[in-house]
């Protein structure tokens, strides 16, 4: 996995869910760059993406959480009941 995708995955985990705009601001890259990399992460089943009006929200999938956990990387996990 490339450095930008890894950073995107870590930021989504740290924020629990992030919009494309959040990631643009956090990583100081273009919206096109974030969109490209989130598309690859989504295609790899590491994140989910949901459009809400003009915003696009990204969240880790269980596979994405497992990948981070397998490498001892931090990331928030939601309890099984969905509460925060």
PDB file of N, CA, C and O in Angstrom:
ATOM      1  N   UNK A   1       0.856  -1.170   0.000  1.00  0.00           N
ATOM      2  CA  UNK A   1       0.000   0.000   0.000  1.00  0.00           C
ATOM      3  C   UNK A   1       0.900   1.230   0.000  1.00  0.00           C
ATOM      4  O   UNK A   1       1.908   1.269   0.706  1.00  0.00           O
ATOM      5  N   UNK A   2       0.538   2.221  -0.784  1.00  0.00           N
ATOM      6  CA  UNK A   2       1.306   3.445  -0.867  1.00  0.00           C
ATOM      7  C   UNK A   2       1.117   4.323   0.355  1.00  0.00           C
ATOM      8  O   UNK A   2       0.170   4.150   1.121  1.00  0.00           O
ATOM      9  N   UNK A   3       2.028   5.265   0.526  1.00  0.00           N
ATOM     10  CA  UNK A   3       2.016   6.141   1.694  1.00  0.00           C
ATOM     11  C   UNK A   3       0.737   6.981   1.780  1.00  0.00           C
ATOM     12  O   UNK A   3       0.177   7.139   2.865  1.00  0.00           O
ATOM     13  N   UNK A   4       0.276   7.513   0.662  1.00  0.00           N
ATOM     14  CA  UNK A   4      -0.932   8.347   0.701  1.00  0.00           C
ATOM     15  C   UNK A   4      -2.141   7.521   1.087  1.00  0.00           C
ATOM     16  O   UNK A   4      -2.967   7.971   1.881  1.00  0.00           O
ATOM     17  N   UNK A   5      -2.261   6.321   0.542  1.00  0.00           N
ATOM     18  CA  UNK A   5      -3.409   5.462   0.908  1.00  0.00           C
ATOM     19  C   UNK A   5      -3.330   5.066   2.371  1.00  0.00           C
ATOM     20  O   UNK A   5      -4.350   5.026   3.059  1.00  0.00           O
ATOM     21  N   UNK A   6      -2.142   4.776   2.850  1.00  0.00           N
ATOM     22  CA  UNK A   6      -1.973   4.419   4.258  1.00  0.00           C
ATOM     23  C   UNK A   6      -2.375   5.593   5.150  1.00  0.00           C
ATOM     24  O   UNK A   6      -3.054   5.401   6.158  1.00  0.00           O
ATOM     25  N   UNK A   7      -1.959   6.803   4.784  1.00  0.00           N
ATOM     26  CA  UNK A   7      -2.334   7.976   5.570  1.00  0.00           C
ATOM     27  C   UNK A   7      -3.844   8.199   5.552  1.00  0.00           C
ATOM     28  O   UNK A   7      -4.438   8.540   6.575  1.00  0.00           O
ATOM     29  N   UNK A   8      -4.455   8.009   4.399  1.00  0.00           N
ATOM     30  CA  UNK A   8      -5.910   8.159   4.301  1.00  0.00           C
ATOM     31  C   UNK A   8      -6.602   7.143   5.197  1.00  0.00           C
ATOM     32  O   UNK A   8      -7.531   7.492   5.925  1.00  0.00           O
ATOM     33  N   UNK A   9      -6.167   5.907   5.153  1.00  0.00           N
ATOM     34  CA  UNK A   9      -6.760   4.854   5.971  1.00  0.00           C
ATOM     35  C   UNK A   9      -6.612   5.179   7.458  1.00  0.00           C
ATOM     36  O   UNK A   9      -7.561   5.019   8.226  1.00  0.00           O
ATOM     37  N   UNK A  10      -5.437   5.631   7.859  1.00  0.00           N
ATOM     38  CA  UNK A  10      -5.199   5.989   9.259  1.00  0.00           C
ATOM     39  C   UNK A  10      -6.044   7.179   9.692  1.00  0.00           C
ATOM     40  O   UNK A  10      -6.555   7.194  10.812  1.00  0.00           O
ATOM     41  N   UNK A  11      -6.200   8.172   8.829  1.00  0.00           N
ATOM     42  CA  UNK A  11      -7.014   9.340   9.184  1.00  0.00           C
ATOM     43  C   UNK A  11      -8.489   8.965   9.302  1.00  0.00           C
ATOM     44  O   UNK A  11      -9.182   9.448  10.198  1.00  0.00           O
ATOM     45  N   UNK A  12      -8.971   8.109   8.406  1.00  0.00           N
ATOM     46  CA  UNK A  12     -10.358   7.654   8.520  1.00  0.00           C
ATOM     47  C   UNK A  12     -10.546   6.926   9.840  1.00  0.00           C
ATOM     48  O   UNK A  12     -11.560   7.106  10.513  1.00  0.00           O
ATOM     49  N   UNK A  13      -9.575   6.108  10.210  1.00  0.00           N
ATOM     50  CA  UNK A  13      -9.658   5.372  11.478  1.00  0.00           C
ATOM     51  C   UNK A  13      -9.633   6.332  12.666  1.00  0.00           C
ATOM     52  O   UNK A  13     -10.419   6.186  13.602  1.00  0.00           O
ATOM     53  N   UNK A  14      -8.744   7.299  12.628  1.00  0.00           N
ATOM     54  CA  UNK A  14      -8.614   8.235  13.739  1.00  0.00           C
ATOM     55  C   UNK A  14      -9.856   9.106  13.905  1.00  0.00           C
ATOM     56  O   UNK A  14     -10.247   9.438  15.024  1.00  0.00           O
ATOM     57  N   UNK A  15     -10.466   9.467  12.792  1.00  0.00           N
ATOM     58  CA  UNK A  15     -11.658  10.306  12.834  1.00  0.00           C
ATOM     59  C   UNK A  15     -12.938   9.485  12.958  1.00  0.00           C
ATOM     60  O   UNK A  15     -14.021  10.048  13.114  1.00  0.00           O
ATOM     61  N   UNK A  16     -12.826   8.176  12.890  1.00  0.00           N
ATOM     62  CA  UNK A  16     -13.906   7.190  12.892  1.00  0.00           C
ATOM     63  C   UNK A  16     -14.672   7.204  11.584  1.00  0.00           C
ATOM     64  O   UNK A  16     -15.081   6.148  11.102  1.00  0.00           O
ATOM     65  N   UNK A  17     -14.870   8.339  11.017  1.00  0.00           N
ATOM     66  CA  UNK A  17     -15.432   8.506   9.685  1.00  0.00           C
ATOM     67  C   UNK A  17     -14.966   9.874   9.221  1.00  0.00           C
ATOM     68  O   UNK A  17     -14.833  10.792  10.030  1.00  0.00           O
ATOM     69  N   UNK A  18     -14.723  10.014   7.957  1.00  0.00           N
ATOM     70  CA  UNK A  18     -14.201  11.284   7.454  1.00  0.00           C
ATOM     71  C   UNK A  18     -14.812  11.595   6.109  1.00  0.00           C
ATOM     72  O   UNK A  18     -15.109  10.697   5.321  1.00  0.00           O
ATOM     73  N   UNK A  19     -14.994  12.867   5.857  1.00  0.00           N
ATOM     74  CA  UNK A  19     -15.439  13.283   4.533  1.00  0.00           C
ATOM     75  C   UNK A  19     -14.215  13.464   3.646  1.00  0.00           C
ATOM     76  O   UNK A  19     -13.085  13.544   4.128  1.00  0.00           O
ATOM     77  N   UNK A  20     -14.456  13.526   2.361  1.00  0.00           N
ATOM     78  CA  UNK A  20     -13.361  13.805   1.430  1.00  0.00           C
ATOM     79  C   UNK A  20     -12.720  15.136   1.792  1.00  0.00           C
ATOM     80  O   UNK A  20     -11.496  15.265   1.763  1.00  0.00           O
ATOM     81  N   UNK A  21     -13.534  16.122   2.132  1.00  0.00           N
ATOM     82  CA  UNK A  21     -13.008  17.430   2.505  1.00  0.00           C
ATOM     83  C   UNK A  21     -12.137  17.357   3.760  1.00  0.00           C
ATOM     84  O   UNK A  21     -11.101  18.018   3.825  1.00  0.00           O
ATOM     85  N   UNK A  22     -12.543  16.560   4.762  1.00  0.00           N
ATOM     86  CA  UNK A  22     -11.712  16.357   5.962  1.00  0.00           C
ATOM     87  C   UNK A  22     -10.333  15.850   5.563  1.00  0.00           C
ATOM     88  O   UNK A  22      -9.313  16.329   6.056  1.00  0.00           O
ATOM     89  N   UNK A  23     -10.321  14.879   4.669  1.00  0.00           N
ATOM     90  CA  UNK A  23      -9.060  14.256   4.263  1.00  0.00           C
ATOM     91  C   UNK A  23      -8.198  15.223   3.459  1.00  0.00           C
ATOM     92  O   UNK A  23      -6.976  15.233   3.610  1.00  0.00           O
ATOM     93  N   UNK A  24      -8.820  16.032   2.609  1.00  0.00           N
ATOM     94  CA  UNK A  24      -8.079  17.046   1.848  1.00  0.00           C
ATOM     95  C   UNK A  24      -7.375  17.987   2.821  1.00  0.00           C
ATOM     96  O   UNK A  24      -6.193  18.286   2.654  1.00  0.00           O
ATOM     97  N   UNK A  25      -8.098  18.451   3.833  1.00  0.00           N
ATOM     98  CA  UNK A  25      -7.528  19.385   4.810  1.00  0.00           C
ATOM     99  C   UNK A  25      -6.466  18.712   5.674  1.00  0.00           C
ATOM    100  O   UNK A  25      -5.411  19.299   5.916  1.00  0.00           O
ATOM    101  N   UNK A  26      -6.721  17.507   6.136  1.00  0.00           N
ATOM    102  CA  UNK A  26      -5.792  16.794   7.013  1.00  0.00           C
ATOM    103  C   UNK A  26      -4.485  16.444   6.316  1.00  0.00           C
ATOM    104  O   UNK A  26      -3.413  16.529   6.915  1.00  0.00           O
ATOM    105  N   UNK A  27      -4.576  16.052   5.053  1.00  0.00           N
ATOM    106  CA  UNK A  27      -3.403  15.524   4.351  1.00  0.00           C
ATOM    107  C   UNK A  27      -2.775  16.520   3.380  1.00  0.00           C
ATOM    108  O   UNK A  27      -1.718  16.252   2.807  1.00  0.00           O
ATOM    109  N   UNK A  28      -3.422  17.664   3.196  1.00  0.00           N
ATOM    110  CA  UNK A  28      -2.903  18.704   2.288  1.00  0.00           C
ATOM    111  C   UNK A  28      -2.644  18.162   0.880  1.00  0.00           C
ATOM    112  O   UNK A  28      -1.594  18.404   0.285  1.00  0.00           O
ATOM    113  N   UNK A  29      -3.625  17.428   0.368  1.00  0.00           N
ATOM    114  CA  UNK A  29      -3.587  16.942  -1.015  1.00  0.00           C
ATOM    115  C   UNK A  29      -4.879  17.394  -1.689  1.00  0.00           C
ATOM    116  O   UNK A  29      -5.796  17.867  -1.018  1.00  0.00           O
ATOM    117  N   UNK A  30      -4.956  17.254  -2.990  1.00  0.00           N
ATOM    118  CA  UNK A  30      -6.142  17.702  -3.719  1.00  0.00           C
ATOM    119  C   UNK A  30      -7.328  16.753  -3.518  1.00  0.00           C
ATOM    120  O   UNK A  30      -7.157  15.590  -3.153  1.00  0.00           O
ATOM    121  N   UNK A  31      -8.511  17.269  -3.763  1.00  0.00           N
ATOM    122  CA  UNK A  31      -9.719  16.445  -3.693  1.00  0.00           C
ATOM    123  C   UNK A  31      -9.652  15.311  -4.711  1.00  0.00           C
ATOM    124  O   UNK A  31     -10.118  14.204  -4.439  1.00  0.00           O
ATOM    125  N   UNK A  32      -9.077  15.579  -5.878  1.00  0.00           N
ATOM    126  CA  UNK A  32      -8.938  14.532  -6.897  1.00  0.00           C
ATOM    127  C   UNK A  32      -8.038  13.401  -6.400  1.00  0.00           C
ATOM    128  O   UNK A  32      -8.308  12.227  -6.650  1.00  0.00           O
ATOM    129  N   UNK A  33      -6.969  13.764  -5.695  1.00  0.00           N
ATOM    130  CA  UNK A  33      -6.062  12.748  -5.147  1.00  0.00           C
ATOM    131  C   UNK A  33      -6.781  11.905  -4.106  1.00  0.00           C
ATOM    132  O   UNK A  33      -6.688  10.678  -4.123  1.00  0.00           O
ATOM    133  N   UNK A  34      -7.497  12.561  -3.201  1.00  0.00           N
ATOM    134  CA  UNK A  34      -8.248  11.824  -2.177  1.00  0.00           C
ATOM    135  C   UNK A  34      -9.287  10.925  -2.832  1.00  0.00           C
ATOM    136  O   UNK A  34      -9.421   9.762  -2.452  1.00  0.00           O
ATOM    137  N   UNK A  35     -10.017  11.440  -3.803  1.00  0.00           N
ATOM    138  CA  UNK A  35     -11.042  10.642  -4.482  1.00  0.00           C
ATOM    139  C   UNK A  35     -10.447   9.419  -5.166  1.00  0.00           C
ATOM    140  O   UNK A  35     -11.013   8.328  -5.105  1.00  0.00           O
ATOM    141  N   UNK A  36      -9.313   9.605  -5.810  1.00  0.00           N
ATOM    142  CA  UNK A  36      -8.655   8.472  -6.466  1.00  0.00           C
ATOM    143  C   UNK A  36      -8.288   7.397  -5.442  1.00  0.00           C
ATOM    144  O   UNK A  36      -8.599   6.222  -5.632  1.00  0.00           O
ATOM    145  N   UNK A  37      -7.630   7.802  -4.364  1.00  0.00           N
ATOM    146  CA  UNK A  37      -7.156   6.836  -3.379  1.00  0.00           C
ATOM    147  C   UNK A  37      -8.307   6.202  -2.592  1.00  0.00           C
ATOM    148  O   UNK A  37      -8.249   5.015  -2.273  1.00  0.00           O
ATOM    149  N   UNK A  38      -9.344   6.970  -2.276  1.00  0.00           N
ATOM    150  CA  UNK A  38     -10.483   6.358  -1.586  1.00  0.00           C
ATOM    151  C   UNK A  38     -11.199   5.372  -2.502  1.00  0.00           C
ATOM    152  O   UNK A  38     -11.761   4.383  -2.030  1.00  0.00           O
ATOM    153  N   UNK A  39     -11.184   5.633  -3.807  1.00  0.00           N
ATOM    154  CA  UNK A  39     -11.755   4.671  -4.755  1.00  0.00           C
ATOM    155  C   UNK A  39     -11.016   3.344  -4.735  1.00  0.00           C
ATOM    156  O   UNK A  39     -11.634   2.280  -4.775  1.00  0.00           O
ATOM    157  N   UNK A  40      -9.704   3.408  -4.672  1.00  0.00           N
ATOM    158  CA  UNK A  40      -8.901   2.185  -4.597  1.00  0.00           C
ATOM    159  C   UNK A  40      -9.157   1.466  -3.271  1.00  0.00           C
ATOM    160  O   UNK A  40      -9.311   0.245  -3.248  1.00  0.00           O
ATOM    161  N   UNK A  41      -9.201   2.218  -2.168  1.00  0.00           N
ATOM    162  CA  UNK A  41      -9.461   1.612  -0.855  1.00  0.00           C
ATOM    163  C   UNK A  41     -10.856   0.998  -0.797  1.00  0.00           C
ATOM    164  O   UNK A  41     -11.043  -0.064  -0.203  1.00  0.00           O
ATOM    165  N   UNK A  42     -11.835   1.661  -1.410  1.00  0.00           N
ATOM    166  CA  UNK A  42     -13.203   1.133  -1.464  1.00  0.00           C
ATOM    167  C   UNK A  42     -13.253  -0.140  -2.304  1.00  0.00           C
ATOM    168  O   UNK A  42     -13.881  -1.122  -1.911  1.00  0.00           O
ATOM    169  N   UNK A  43     -12.591  -0.122  -3.460  1.00  0.00           N
ATOM    170  CA  UNK A  43     -12.543  -1.296  -4.330  1.00  0.00           C
ATOM    171  C   UNK A  43     -11.860  -2.478  -3.621  1.00  0.00           C
ATOM    172  O   UNK A  43     -12.172  -3.636  -3.895  1.00  0.00           O
ATOM    173  N   UNK A  44     -10.942  -2.178  -2.724  1.00  0.00           N
ATOM    174  CA  UNK A  44     -10.238  -3.209  -1.956  1.00  0.00           C
ATOM    175  C   UNK A  44     -11.011  -3.639  -0.714  1.00  0.00           C
ATOM    176  O   UNK A  44     -10.531  -4.470   0.056  1.00  0.00           O
ATOM    177  N   UNK A  45     -12.202  -3.080  -0.511  1.00  0.00           N
ATOM    178  CA  UNK A  45     -13.094  -3.399   0.610  1.00  0.00           C
ATOM    179  C   UNK A  45     -12.512  -2.989   1.960  1.00  0.00           C
ATOM    180  O   UNK A  45     -12.832  -3.598   2.981  1.00  0.00           O
ATOM    181  N   UNK A  46     -11.655  -1.955   1.976  1.00  0.00           N
ATOM    182  CA  UNK A  46     -11.078  -1.473   3.231  1.00  0.00           C
ATOM    183  C   UNK A  46     -11.889  -0.324   3.823  1.00  0.00           C
ATOM    184  O   UNK A  46     -11.833  -0.074   5.027  1.00  0.00           O
ATOM    185  N   UNK A  47     -12.646   0.376   2.972  1.00  0.00           N
ATOM    186  CA  UNK A  47     -13.517   1.453   3.428  1.00  0.00           C
ATOM    187  C   UNK A  47     -14.849   1.374   2.708  1.00  0.00           C
ATOM    188  O   UNK A  47     -14.981   0.733   1.666  1.00  0.00           O
ATOM    189  N   UNK A  48     -15.836   2.045   3.293  1.00  0.00           N
ATOM    190  CA  UNK A  48     -17.112   2.245   2.619  1.00  0.00           C
ATOM    191  C   UNK A  48     -17.248   3.739   2.355  1.00  0.00           C
ATOM    192  O   UNK A  48     -16.633   4.559   3.036  1.00  0.00           O
ATOM    193  N   UNK A  49     -18.040   4.076   1.384  1.00  0.00           N
ATOM    194  CA  UNK A  49     -18.253   5.471   1.019  1.00  0.00           C
ATOM    195  C   UNK A  49     -19.747   5.697   0.862  1.00  0.00           C
ATOM    196  O   UNK A  49     -20.449   4.901   0.239  1.00  0.00           O
ATOM    197  N   UNK A  50     -20.219   6.794   1.437  1.00  0.00           N
ATOM    198  CA  UNK A  50     -21.642   7.127   1.346  1.00  0.00           C
ATOM    199  C   UNK A  50     -21.779   8.618   1.036  1.00  0.00           C
ATOM    200  O   UNK A  50     -21.187   9.462   1.709  1.00  0.00           O
ATOM    201  N   UNK A  51     -22.548   8.919   0.035  1.00  0.00           N
ATOM    202  CA  UNK A  51     -22.782  10.321  -0.334  1.00  0.00           C
ATOM    203  C   UNK A  51     -23.942  10.862   0.487  1.00  0.00           C
ATOM    204  O   UNK A  51     -24.964  10.197   0.661  1.00  0.00           O
ATOM    205  N   UNK A  52     -23.765  12.093   0.992  1.00  0.00           N
ATOM    206  CA  UNK A  52     -24.798  12.783   1.755  1.00  0.00           C
ATOM    207  C   UNK A  52     -24.865  14.203   1.201  1.00  0.00           C
ATOM    208  O   UNK A  52     -24.151  15.091   1.667  1.00  0.00           O
ATOM    209  N   UNK A  53     -25.717  14.409   0.217  1.00  0.00           N
ATOM    210  CA  UNK A  53     -25.772  15.705  -0.462  1.00  0.00           C
ATOM    211  C   UNK A  53     -24.480  15.936  -1.223  1.00  0.00           C
ATOM    212  O   UNK A  53     -24.129  15.154  -2.107  1.00  0.00           O
ATOM    213  N   UNK A  54     -23.771  17.005  -0.886  1.00  0.00           N
ATOM    214  CA  UNK A  54     -22.511  17.287  -1.564  1.00  0.00           C
ATOM    215  C   UNK A  54     -21.320  16.667  -0.848  1.00  0.00           C
ATOM    216  O   UNK A  54     -20.209  16.674  -1.378  1.00  0.00           O
ATOM    217  N   UNK A  55     -21.537  16.126   0.357  1.00  0.00           N
ATOM    218  CA  UNK A  55     -20.448  15.501   1.115  1.00  0.00           C
ATOM    219  C   UNK A  55     -20.353  14.014   0.805  1.00  0.00           C
ATOM    220  O   UNK A  55     -21.351  13.359   0.507  1.00  0.00           O
ATOM    221  N   UNK A  56     -19.137  13.498   0.881  1.00  0.00           N
ATOM    222  CA  UNK A  56     -18.893  12.071   0.734  1.00  0.00           C
ATOM    223  C   UNK A  56     -18.207  11.608   2.015  1.00  0.00           C
ATOM    224  O   UNK A  56     -17.134  12.097   2.368  1.00  0.00           O
ATOM    225  N   UNK A  57     -18.838  10.659   2.707  1.00  0.00           N
ATOM    226  CA  UNK A  57     -18.337  10.160   3.981  1.00  0.00           C
ATOM    227  C   UNK A  57     -17.679   8.800   3.795  1.00  0.00           C
ATOM    228  O   UNK A  57     -18.212   7.929   3.107  1.00  0.00           O
ATOM    229  N   UNK A  58     -16.524   8.628   4.410  1.00  0.00           N
ATOM    230  CA  UNK A  58     -15.771   7.380   4.326  1.00  0.00           C
ATOM    231  C   UNK A  58     -15.632   6.789   5.720  1.00  0.00           C
ATOM    232  O   UNK A  58     -15.435   7.520   6.691  1.00  0.00           O
ATOM    233  N   UNK A  59     -15.733   5.472   5.821  1.00  0.00           N
ATOM    234  CA  UNK A  59     -15.575   4.773   7.096  1.00  0.00           C
ATOM    235  C   UNK A  59     -14.853   3.456   6.838  1.00  0.00           C
ATOM    236  O   UNK A  59     -14.916   2.899   5.742  1.00  0.00           O
ATOM    237  N   UNK A  60     -14.169   2.973   7.861  1.00  0.00           N
ATOM    238  CA  UNK A  60     -13.485   1.687   7.745  1.00  0.00           C
ATOM    239  C   UNK A  60     -14.484   0.547   7.703  1.00  0.00           C
ATOM    240  O   UNK A  60     -15.536   0.603   8.340  1.00  0.00           O
ATOM    241  N   UNK A  61     -14.157  -0.465   6.964  1.00  0.00           N
ATOM    242  CA  UNK A  61     -14.910  -1.720   7.002  1.00  0.00           C
ATOM    243  C   UNK A  61     -14.253  -2.605   8.066  1.00  0.00           C
ATOM    244  O   UNK A  61     -13.168  -2.278   8.546  1.00  0.00           O
ATOM    245  N   UNK A  62     -14.885  -3.705   8.438  1.00  0.00           N
ATOM    246  CA  UNK A  62     -14.214  -4.636   9.350  1.00  0.00           C
ATOM    247  C   UNK A  62     -12.857  -5.103   8.796  1.00  0.00           C
ATOM    248  O   UNK A  62     -11.910  -5.297   9.559  1.00  0.00           O
ATOM    249  N   UNK A  63     -12.764  -5.282   7.487  1.00  0.00           N
ATOM    250  CA  UNK A  63     -11.490  -5.674   6.893  1.00  0.00           C
ATOM    251  C   UNK A  63     -10.442  -4.582   7.085  1.00  0.00           C
ATOM    252  O   UNK A  63      -9.291  -4.874   7.407  1.00  0.00           O
ATOM    253  N   UNK A  64     -10.837  -3.329   6.888  1.00  0.00           N
ATOM    254  CA  UNK A  64      -9.920  -2.211   7.104  1.00  0.00           C
ATOM    255  C   UNK A  64      -9.466  -2.133   8.548  1.00  0.00           C
ATOM    256  O   UNK A  64      -8.291  -1.884   8.819  1.00  0.00           O
ATOM    257  N   UNK A  65     -10.393  -2.346   9.483  1.00  0.00           N
ATOM    258  CA  UNK A  65     -10.041  -2.366  10.902  1.00  0.00           C
ATOM    259  C   UNK A  65      -9.076  -3.506  11.206  1.00  0.00           C
ATOM    260  O   UNK A  65      -8.117  -3.328  11.957  1.00  0.00           O
ATOM    261  N   UNK A  66      -9.328  -4.670  10.626  1.00  0.00           N
ATOM    262  CA  UNK A  66      -8.451  -5.825  10.844  1.00  0.00           C
ATOM    263  C   UNK A  66      -7.052  -5.570  10.298  1.00  0.00           C
ATOM    264  O   UNK A  66      -6.059  -5.942  10.924  1.00  0.00           O
ATOM    265  N   UNK A  67      -6.973  -4.934   9.132  1.00  0.00           N
ATOM    266  CA  UNK A  67      -5.675  -4.623   8.551  1.00  0.00           C
ATOM    267  C   UNK A  67      -4.868  -3.720   9.479  1.00  0.00           C
ATOM    268  O   UNK A  67      -3.690  -3.975   9.730  1.00  0.00           O
ATOM    269  N   UNK A  68      -5.498  -2.674   9.984  1.00  0.00           N
ATOM    270  CA  UNK A  68      -4.795  -1.783  10.906  1.00  0.00           C
ATOM    271  C   UNK A  68      -4.413  -2.518  12.184  1.00  0.00           C
ATOM    272  O   UNK A  68      -3.288  -2.392  12.667  1.00  0.00           O
ATOM    273  N   UNK A  69      -5.346  -3.280  12.727  1.00  0.00           N
ATOM    274  CA  UNK A  69      -5.074  -4.025  13.963  1.00  0.00           C
ATOM    275  C   UNK A  69      -3.967  -5.042  13.806  1.00  0.00           C
ATOM    276  O   UNK A  69      -3.180  -5.249  14.730  1.00  0.00           O
ATOM    277  N   UNK A  70      -3.893  -5.683  12.645  1.00  0.00           N
ATOM    278  CA  UNK A  70      -2.853  -6.692  12.403  1.00  0.00           C
ATOM    279  C   UNK A  70      -1.460  -6.076  12.396  1.00  0.00           C
ATOM    280  O   UNK A  70      -0.464  -6.757  12.639  1.00  0.00           O
ATOM    281  N   UNK A  71      -1.407  -4.780  12.116  1.00  0.00           N
ATOM    282  CA  UNK A  71      -0.120  -4.086  12.094  1.00  0.00           C
ATOM    283  C   UNK A  71       0.093  -3.254  13.354  1.00  0.00           C
ATOM    284  O   UNK A  71       1.031  -2.461  13.430  1.00  0.00           O
ATOM    285  N   UNK A  72      -0.782  -3.436  14.341  1.00  0.00           N
ATOM    286  CA  UNK A  72      -0.653  -2.725  15.596  1.00  0.00           C
ATOM    287  C   UNK A  72      -0.872  -1.227  15.470  1.00  0.00           C
ATOM    288  O   UNK A  72      -0.371  -0.448  16.280  1.00  0.00           O
ATOM    289  N   UNK A  73      -1.623  -0.827  14.450  1.00  0.00           N
ATOM    290  CA  UNK A  73      -1.859   0.597  14.219  1.00  0.00           C
ATOM    291  C   UNK A  73      -3.135   1.037  14.915  1.00  0.00           C
ATOM    292  O   UNK A  73      -4.082   0.263  15.054  1.00  0.00           O
ATOM    293  N   UNK A  74      -3.147   2.289  15.348  1.00  0.00           N
ATOM    294  CA  UNK A  74      -4.332   2.775  16.066  1.00  0.00           C
ATOM    295  C   UNK A  74      -5.513   2.980  15.141  1.00  0.00           C
ATOM    296  O   UNK A  74      -5.363   3.231  13.945  1.00  0.00           O
ATOM    297  N   UNK A  75      -6.662   2.869  15.718  1.00  0.00           N
ATOM    298  CA  UNK A  75      -7.901   3.125  14.996  1.00  0.00           C
ATOM    299  C   UNK A  75      -9.047   2.909  15.947  1.00  0.00           C
ATOM    300  O   UNK A  75      -9.014   2.003  16.780  1.00  0.00           O
ATOM    301  N   UNK A  76     -10.048   3.729  15.826  1.00  0.00           N
ATOM    302  CA  UNK A  76     -11.217   3.567  16.678  1.00  0.00           C
ATOM    303  C   UNK A  76     -12.066   2.443  16.140  1.00  0.00           C
ATOM    304  O   UNK A  76     -12.162   2.231  14.931  1.00  0.00           O
ATOM    305  N   UNK A  77     -12.672   1.736  17.052  1.00  0.00           N
ATOM    306  CA  UNK A  77     -13.607   0.695  16.651  1.00  0.00           C
ATOM    307  C   UNK A  77     -14.923   0.950  17.345  1.00  0.00           C
ATOM    308  O   UNK A  77     -14.962   1.287  18.528  1.00  0.00           O
ATOM    309  N   UNK A  78     -15.979   0.790  16.616  1.00  0.00           N
ATOM    310  CA  UNK A  78     -17.300   0.934  17.206  1.00  0.00           C
ATOM    311  C   UNK A  78     -17.648  -0.352  17.940  1.00  0.00           C
ATOM    312  O   UNK A  78     -17.333  -1.446  17.471  1.00  0.00           O
ATOM    313  N   UNK A  79     -18.304  -0.219  19.098  1.00  0.00           N
ATOM    314  CA  UNK A  79     -18.795  -1.413  19.770  1.00  0.00           C
ATOM    315  C   UNK A  79     -19.807  -2.129  18.893  1.00  0.00           C
ATOM    316  O   UNK A  79     -20.431  -1.503  18.036  1.00  0.00           O
ATOM    317  N   UNK A  80     -19.982  -3.433  19.092  1.00  0.00           N
ATOM    318  CA  UNK A  80     -20.901  -4.207  18.236  1.00  0.00           C
ATOM    319  C   UNK A  80     -22.314  -3.657  18.199  1.00  0.00           C
ATOM    320  O   UNK A  80     -23.016  -3.861  17.208  1.00  0.00           O
ATOM    321  N   UNK A  81     -22.767  -2.956  19.260  1.00  0.00           N
ATOM    322  CA  UNK A  81     -24.123  -2.438  19.258  1.00  0.00           C
ATOM    323  C   UNK A  81     -24.249  -1.124  18.495  1.00  0.00           C
ATOM    324  O   UNK A  81     -25.349  -0.582  18.388  1.00  0.00           O
ATOM    325  N   UNK A  82     -23.125  -0.594  17.954  1.00  0.00           N
ATOM    326  CA  UNK A  82     -23.167   0.622  17.151  1.00  0.00           C
ATOM    327  C   UNK A  82     -23.068   1.899  17.950  1.00  0.00           C
ATOM    328  O   UNK A  82     -23.037   2.984  17.369  1.00  0.00           O
ATOM    329  N   UNK A  83     -23.015   1.799  19.309  1.00  0.00           N
ATOM    330  CA  UNK A  83     -22.887   3.003  20.108  1.00  0.00           C
ATOM    331  C   UNK A  83     -21.473   3.550  20.035  1.00  0.00           C
ATOM    332  O   UNK A  83     -20.547   2.851  19.625  1.00  0.00           O
ATOM    333  N   UNK A  84     -21.312   4.805  20.436  1.00  0.00           N
ATOM    334  CA  UNK A  84     -19.993   5.433  20.399  1.00  0.00           C
ATOM    335  C   UNK A  84     -19.478   5.442  21.783  1.00  0.00           C
ATOM    336  O   UNK A  84     -18.371   5.923  22.027  1.00  0.00           O
TER     337      UNK A  84
END
